[in-house]
Amino acid sequence: MKPSDSEPAEALRRAQQAVTAGDVVTARRLAAKVLEANPREKDAAEARDLLARTDIAWPLIAYGAVAAVCFLLLVLVAVLRSAPT
């Protein structure tokens, strides 16, 4: 195997280790680097899969933000209602 063929495979191996260790940022950078290197189709598919699995769940973040705003509104209403008039 040529050295250039083993580089994407090595980067994917390190990316998988990073995901296992919880370092998603490094894993995404390594997977993106693999895709930039014009890898074999198998390596490219694995890198795309890794990028898809580690993508940010924007709907969940939006849902959490709405829940936080609702909670703050409830606290505000409780504080305003308990204030002496």
FIKOLZA-1660 file (N, C-alpha, C; in steps of 0.1 Angstrom, whole numbers, plus 5000, padded with zeros to 4 digits):
% residues 85
   i   px   py   pz ch aa at
   1 5008 4988 5000  A  M  N
   1 5000 5000 5000  A  M CA
   1 5009 5012 5000  A  M  C
   2 5005 5022 4992  A  K  N
   2 5013 5035 4992  A  K CA
   2 5011 5042 5005  A  K  C
   3 5021 5050 5008  A  P  N
   3 5020 5058 5020  A  P CA
   3 5008 5068 5020  A  P  C
   4 5005 5073 5008  A  S  N
   4 4993 5082 5007  A  S CA
   4 4980 5075 5009  A  S  C
   5 4980 5062 5006  A  D  N
   5 4967 5055 5009  A  D CA
   5 4965 5052 5024  A  D  C
   6 4976 5051 5031  A  S  N
   6 4974 5048 5045  A  S CA
   6 4971 5061 5054  A  S  C
   7 4974 5072 5048  A  E  N
   7 4972 5085 5056  A  E CA
   7 4957 5087 5059  A  E  C
   8 4948 5086 5050  A  P  N
   8 4934 5087 5054  A  P CA
   8 4929 5077 5064  A  P  C
   9 4934 5065 5062  A  A  N
   9 4930 5054 5071  A  A CA
   9 4935 5057 5085  A  A  C
  10 4947 5062 5086  A  E  N
  10 4953 5065 5099  A  E CA
  10 4945 5077 5105  A  E  C
  11 4942 5087 5097  A  A  N
  11 4934 5098 5102  A  A CA
  11 4921 5093 5107  A  A  C
  12 4914 5084 5100  A  L  N
  12 4901 5079 5104  A  L CA
  12 4903 5071 5117  A  L  C
  13 4913 5064 5119  A  R  N
  13 4915 5056 5131  A  R CA
  13 4917 5066 5143  A  R  C
  14 4925 5076 5141  A  R  N
  14 4927 5086 5151  A  R CA
  14 4914 5094 5154  A  R  C
  15 4905 5096 5144  A  A  N
  15 4893 5102 5146  A  A CA
  15 4883 5094 5154  A  A  C
  16 4883 5081 5151  A  Q  N
  16 4875 5072 5159  A  Q CA
  16 4879 5071 5174  A  Q  C
  17 4892 5071 5176  A  Q  N
  17 4898 5072 5189  A  Q CA
  17 4893 5085 5196  A  Q  C
  18 4894 5096 5189  A  A  N
  18 4890 5108 5195  A  A CA
  18 4875 5108 5199  A  A  C
  19 4866 5102 5190  A  V  N
  19 4852 5101 5194  A  V CA
  19 4850 5093 5206  A  V  C
  20 4857 5082 5207  A  T  N
  20 4857 5073 5218  A  T CA
  20 4861 5080 5231  A  T  C
  21 4871 5089 5230  A  A  N
  21 4876 5096 5241  A  A CA
  21 4867 5108 5244  A  A  C
  22 4858 5112 5236  A  G  N
  22 4849 5123 5238  A  G CA
  22 4853 5136 5232  A  G  C
  23 4864 5136 5224  A  D  N
  23 4869 5148 5217  A  D CA
  23 4863 5149 5203  A  D  C
  24 4851 5154 5203  A  V  N
  24 4843 5155 5190  A  V CA
  24 4849 5165 5181  A  V  C
  25 4855 5176 5186  A  V  N
  25 4861 5186 5177  A  V CA
  25 4872 5181 5170  A  V  C
  26 4881 5174 5176  A  T  N
  26 4893 5168 5169  A  T CA
  26 4888 5157 5159  A  T  C
  27 4879 5150 5163  A  A  N
  27 4874 5139 5154  A  A CA
  27 4868 5145 5141  A  A  C
  28 4860 5156 5143  A  R  N
  28 4855 5163 5131  A  R CA
  28 4865 5169 5122  A  R  C
  29 4876 5175 5128  A  R  N
  29 4887 5181 5121  A  R CA
  29 4894 5170 5113  A  R  C
  30 4897 5158 5119  A  L  N
  30 4904 5147 5113  A  L CA
  30 4895 5142 5101  A  L  C
  31 4882 5140 5103  A  A  N
  31 4873 5135 5093  A  A CA
  31 4873 5145 5081  A  A  C
  32 4872 5158 5084  A  A  N
  32 4872 5168 5073  A  A CA
  32 4885 5167 5065  A  A  C
  33 4896 5165 5073  A  K  N
  33 4909 5164 5066  A  K CA
  33 4910 5152 5057  A  K  C
  34 4904 5141 5061  A  V  N
  34 4903 5129 5053  A  V CA
  34 4896 5132 5040  A  V  C
  35 4884 5139 5041  A  L  N
  35 4877 5142 5029  A  L CA
  35 4884 5152 5019  A  L  C
  36 4892 5160 5025  A  E  N
  36 4900 5170 5016  A  E CA
  36 4911 5163 5009  A  E  C
  37 4915 5151 5013  A  A  N
  37 4926 5144 5007  A  A CA
  37 4923 5135 4996  A  A  C
  38 4910 5135 4991  A  N  N
  38 4905 5126 4980  A  N CA
  38 4908 5112 4984  A  N  C
  39 4901 5107 4994  A  P  N
  39 4904 5093 4998  A  P CA
  39 4896 5083 4990  A  P  C
  40 4899 5070 4993  A  R  N
  40 4891 5059 4986  A  R CA
  40 4876 5061 4990  A  R  C
  41 4867 5055 4983  A  E  N
  41 4853 5057 4986  A  E CA
  41 4849 5051 4999  A  E  C
  42 4855 5040 5004  A  K  N
  42 4852 5035 5017  A  K CA
  42 4856 5045 5028  A  K  C
  43 4868 5050 5027  A  D  N
  43 4873 5060 5037  A  D CA
  43 4864 5073 5037  A  D  C
  44 4861 5077 5025  A  A  N
  44 4852 5089 5023  A  A CA
  44 4838 5087 5030  A  A  C
  45 4833 5075 5028  A  A  N
  45 4820 5072 5033  A  A CA
  45 4821 5071 5049  A  A  C
  46 4831 5065 5054  A  E  N
  46 4833 5065 5068  A  E CA
  46 4835 5079 5074  A  E  C
  47 4843 5087 5067  A  A  N
  47 4845 5101 5072  A  A CA
  47 4831 5109 5072  A  A  C
  48 4824 5107 5061  A  R  N
  48 4811 5114 5061  A  R CA
  48 4801 5109 5072  A  R  C
  49 4802 5096 5074  A  D  N
  49 4794 5090 5085  A  D CA
  49 4798 5096 5099  A  D  C
  50 4811 5097 5101  A  L  N
  50 4816 5103 5113  A  L CA
  50 4811 5117 5115  A  L  C
  51 4812 5125 5104  A  L  N
  51 4808 5139 5105  A  L CA
  51 4793 5140 5107  A  L  C
  52 4785 5131 5102  A  A  N
  52 4770 5131 5104  A  A CA
  52 4767 5127 5118  A  A  C
  53 4774 5117 5124  A  R  N
  53 4771 5113 5137  A  R CA
  53 4775 5123 5148  A  R  C
  54 4785 5132 5145  A  T  N
  54 4790 5141 5154  A  T CA
  54 4785 5155 5152  A  T  C
  55 4775 5157 5143  A  D  N
  55 4769 5170 5140  A  D CA
  55 4761 5175 5152  A  D  C
  56 4760 5188 5153  A  I  N
  56 4753 5195 5164  A  I CA
  56 4738 5193 5161  A  I  C
  57 4731 5189 5172  A  A  N
  57 4716 5187 5171  A  A CA
  57 4710 5201 5173  A  A  C
  58 4709 5209 5163  A  W  N
  58 4703 5222 5164  A  W CA
  58 4688 5222 5169  A  W  C
  59 4680 5213 5165  A  P  N
  59 4666 5213 5170  A  P CA
  59 4666 5212 5185  A  P  C
  60 4675 5203 5191  A  L  N
  60 4675 5201 5205  A  L CA
  60 4680 5214 5212  A  L  C
  61 4689 5221 5206  A  I  N
  61 4694 5233 5212  A  I CA
  61 4683 5244 5212  A  I  C
  62 4676 5245 5202  A  A  N
  62 4664 5254 5201  A  A CA
  62 4654 5250 5211  A  A  C
  63 4651 5238 5212  A  Y  N
  63 4641 5233 5222  A  Y CA
  63 4645 5237 5236  A  Y  C
  64 4658 5235 5239  A  G  N
  64 4663 5238 5252  A  G CA
  64 4663 5253 5255  A  G  C
  65 4665 5261 5245  A  A  N
  65 4665 5276 5246  A  A CA
  65 4650 5280 5249  A  A  C
  66 4641 5274 5242  A  V  N
  66 4627 5278 5245  A  V CA
  66 4623 5273 5259  A  V  C
  67 4627 5262 5263  A  A  N
  67 4624 5257 5277  A  A CA
  67 4630 5266 5287  A  A  C
  68 4643 5271 5285  A  A  N
  68 4649 5280 5294  A  A CA
  68 4642 5294 5295  A  A  C
  69 4637 5299 5284  A  V  N
  69 4629 5311 5284  A  V CA
  69 4616 5309 5291  A  V  C
  70 4609 5298 5289  A  C  N
  70 4597 5295 5296  A  C CA
  70 4599 5295 5311  A  C  C
  71 4610 5288 5315  A  F  N
  71 4614 5287 5330  A  F CA
  71 4616 5301 5335  A  F  C
  72 4624 5309 5328  A  L  N
  72 4627 5323 5333  A  L CA
  72 4614 5331 5334  A  L  C
  73 4605 5329 5325  A  L  N
  73 4592 5336 5326  A  L CA
  73 4584 5332 5338  A  L  C
  74 4584 5319 5341  A  L  N
  74 4577 5314 5352  A  L CA
  74 4583 5320 5365  A  L  C
  75 4596 5321 5366  A  V  N
  75 4603 5326 5378  A  V CA
  75 4599 5341 5379  A  V  C
  76 4599 5348 5368  A  L  N
  76 4596 5362 5368  A  L CA
  76 4582 5365 5373  A  L  C
  77 4572 5357 5368  A  V  N
  77 4558 5358 5372  A  V CA
  77 4557 5355 5387  A  V  C
  78 4564 5345 5392  A  A  N
  78 4564 5341 5406  A  A CA
  78 4569 5353 5415  A  A  C
  79 4580 5359 5410  A  V  N
  79 4586 5370 5418  A  V CA
  79 4577 5382 5418  A  V  C
  80 4571 5385 5406  A  L  N
  80 4562 5397 5405  A  L CA
  80 4549 5395 5414  A  L  C
  81 4544 5383 5414  A  R  N
  81 4532 5380 5422  A  R CA
  81 4534 5380 5437  A  R  C
  82 4547 5376 5441  A  S  N
  82 4550 5376 5455  A  S CA
  82 4554 5389 5461  A  S  C
  83 4556 5399 5452  A  A  N
  83 4560 5412 5457  A  A CA
  83 4549 5419 5464  A  A  C
  84 4551 5425 5475  A  P  N
  84 4541 5432 5482  A  P CA
  84 4536 5444 5474  A  P  C
  85 4523 5447 5475  A  T  N
  85 4517 5458 5467  A  T CA
  85 4515 5470 5475  A  T  C
% end
